């Protein structure tokens, strides 16, 4: 009768509301049970179908998120931070979907920590190119990284020290050139200019020094 049907309708709508609430709480198993009950009581309908579709999308999204978290963690554990499949890019993808994702926030911080360690190691071995690249990568993935300013300062100091060392080597090479020691041993003008070019391939002063040495060899050969 009408009273019974109305009662079933109310109970069915209540079950449907519970399914939506459980969906919002990511309690998918309970949402499925409530939705099945609602479908049986209401005989289906647009609202039931819409909730079922929303539940399916949510479950699919959570599964994709879990897979992405696993990939990011595996990349981080392997020390693979940069690149499309690196931990930084994967954690940033997670944060793009949910900025409050604590796992992704922590993972991005750890990714920056790995890059910072690589930058410090490169600075220690005087590999300025690698150090600069890692510091730039940190600035790109996590501009608020606490140690970023300090790392940039260390890089600037290291570059200044290298510049001073190169200038001193160039001066020594020039002195050896004037003294006539063009190619006699590791402290010759030739060896010193070459050492500078190994560190700074664009050094105009070192290239000019090598040109003058070559010119001196030609003159000596012609005079012989």
C-alpha positions in Angstrom: 0.0 0.0 0.0 1.0 3.7 -0.2 2.0 3.9 3.4 4.4 1.0 3.1 5.8 2.3 -0.1 6.4 5.7 1.5 8.1 4.0 4.4 10.4 2.1 2.1 11.2 5.3 0.2 12.2 7.0 3.4 14.4 4.2 4.5 15.9 3.9 1.0 16.7 7.7 0.9 18.3 7.4 4.4 20.5 4.5 3.1 21.4 6.6 0.1 22.4 9.5 2.4 24.5 7.2 4.5 26.2 5.9 1.4 27.2 9.5 0.4 28.4 10.3 3.9 30.5 7.1 3.9 31.9 7.9 0.5 33.0 11.3 1.8 34.7 9.6 4.7 36.4 7.2 2.2 34.7 4.2 4.0 34.1 2.5 0.7 33.1 -0.9 2.0 30.3 0.6 4.2 29.3 2.9 1.2 28.8 -0.2 -0.9 26.6 -1.9 1.7 24.4 1.2 2.1 24.2 1.7 -1.6 23.1 -1.9 -2.2 20.4 -1.5 0.5 19.3 1.8 -1.1 19.1 0.2 -4.6 17.0 -2.6 -3.3 14.6 -0.4 -1.4 14.3 2.3 -4.1 14.5 0.0 -7.1 17.4 2.0 -8.6 17.0 5.4 -10.0 19.2 8.4 -11.1 20.3 9.3 -7.6 21.4 5.7 -6.9 23.3 5.5 -10.2 25.0 8.8 -9.6 26.2 7.7 -6.2 27.4 4.4 -7.6 29.4 6.3 -10.3 30.9 8.7 -7.7 31.9 5.7 -5.5 33.6 4.0 -8.5 35.5 7.2 -9.4 36.6 7.6 -5.8 37.9 4.0 -5.5 39.7 4.4 -8.8 41.3 7.6 -7.7 42.5 6.2 -4.4 44.0 3.2 -6.1 45.9 5.5 -8.5 47.1 7.6 -5.6 48.4 4.6 -3.8 50.2 3.5 -6.9 51.7 6.9 -7.3 52.9 7.0 -3.7 54.5 3.6 -4.1 56.3 4.8 -7.3 57.5 7.9 -5.6 58.8 6.0 -2.5 60.6 3.5 -4.7 62.3 6.3 -6.7 63.3 8.1 -3.5 64.7 4.9 -1.9 66.7 4.4 -5.1 68.1 7.9 -4.9 66.3 8.8 -8.2 65.0 12.3 -7.5 65.1 14.2 -10.8 63.3 13.4 -14.1 59.7 12.6 -14.9 59.8 9.4 -12.9 61.9 10.9 -10.2 60.6 11.2 -6.6 60.3 15.0 -6.8 58.0 15.0 -9.9 55.9 12.2 -8.5 55.4 13.8 -5.1 54.6 17.1 -6.8 51.9 15.3 -8.8 50.4 14.0 -5.6 50.4 17.5 -4.1 48.8 18.9 -7.2 45.9 16.6 -6.6 45.8 17.3 -2.8 48.0 20.1 -1.4 47.4 18.8 2.1 48.9 15.3 1.4 51.3 14.9 4.3 53.0 11.9 2.7 53.8 13.9 -0.4 54.9 16.9 1.6 57.3 14.8 3.6 58.5 13.0 0.4 59.3 16.3 -1.3 61.2 17.4 1.7 63.3 14.2 1.7 63.8 14.6 -2.1 65.3 18.0 -1.5 67.4 16.6 1.3 68.9 14.1 -1.2 69.7 16.9 -3.7 71.2 19.0 -0.9 73.5 16.2 0.1 74.6 15.8 -3.6 75.2 19.5 -3.8 77.4 19.5 -0.7 79.3 16.5 -2.0 79.9 18.2 -5.3 81.1 21.3 -3.6 83.5 19.2 -1.6 85.0 17.8 -4.8 85.0 21.2 -6.5 82.4 20.1 -9.1 80.7 23.5 -9.4 78.5 22.5 -12.4 76.9 19.6 -10.5 76.6 21.6 -7.3 74.9 24.5 -9.2 72.5 22.1 -11.0 71.4 20.4 -7.7 70.9 23.7 -6.0 68.8 25.0 -9.0 66.8 21.7 -8.8 66.0 22.3 -5.1 64.9 25.9 -5.9 62.6 24.5 -8.6 60.9 21.7 -6.6 60.9 23.3 -3.1 61.7 27.1 -3.1 61.1 27.3 0.7 63.7 24.7 1.5 65.4 25.8 4.7 69.0 25.2 3.6 68.7 26.7 0.1 70.1 30.2 1.0 73.1 28.6 2.8 73.8 26.3 -0.2 73.7 29.2 -2.5 76.1 31.1 -0.3 78.5 28.1 -0.2 78.4 27.9 -4.0 79.2 31.6 -4.3 82.1 31.3 -1.9 83.5 28.2 -3.7 83.3 30.0 -7.0 85.2 33.0 -5.6 87.8 30.7 -4.2 88.2 28.9 -7.5 88.4 32.2 -9.3 91.2 33.3 -7.0 93.0 30.0 -7.5 92.7 30.3 -11.3 93.9 33.9 -11.2 96.9 32.9 -9.2 97.7 30.1 -11.6 97.4 32.4 -14.6 99.8 34.9 -12.9 102.2 32.0 -12.3 101.9 31.0 -15.9 102.6 34.5 -17.1 105.6 34.7 -14.8 107.0 31.4 -16.2 106.4 32.7 -19.7 108.5 35.8 -19.0 111.2 33.6 -17.4 111.4 31.5 -20.5 110.1 28.3 -18.9 107.6 27.5 -21.6 107.2 23.7 -21.4 109.6 22.3 -18.8 107.6 20.3 -16.3 104.4 20.7 -14.4 105.2 24.2 -13.4 105.9 25.4 -16.9 103.8 28.1 -18.6 102.3 25.4 -20.9 101.3 23.1 -18.1 99.8 25.9 -16.1 97.8 27.4 -18.9 96.4 24.0 -19.7 95.5 23.5 -16.1 93.5 26.7 -16.2 91.7 25.7 -19.4 90.7 22.4 -17.8 88.9 24.3 -15.1 87.7 27.2 -17.2 87.6 26.2 -21.0 86.5 29.8 -21.8 89.5 31.5 -20.3 90.7 34.1 -22.9 93.9 34.7 -20.9 94.9 31.0 -20.9 94.1 30.6 -24.6 96.2 33.7 -25.4 99.0 32.2 -23.4 99.0 29.0 -25.3 98.9 30.9 -28.6 102.0 32.9 -27.5 103.8 29.6 -26.5 102.9 28.0 -29.9 104.2 31.2 -31.6 107.5 30.9 -29.6 107.9 27.3 -30.7 107.5 28.3 -34.3 110.1 31.1 -34.0 112.5 28.7 -32.3 112.0 26.1 -35.0 112.6 28.7 -37.7 115.7 29.9 -36.0 117.2 26.5 -35.7 
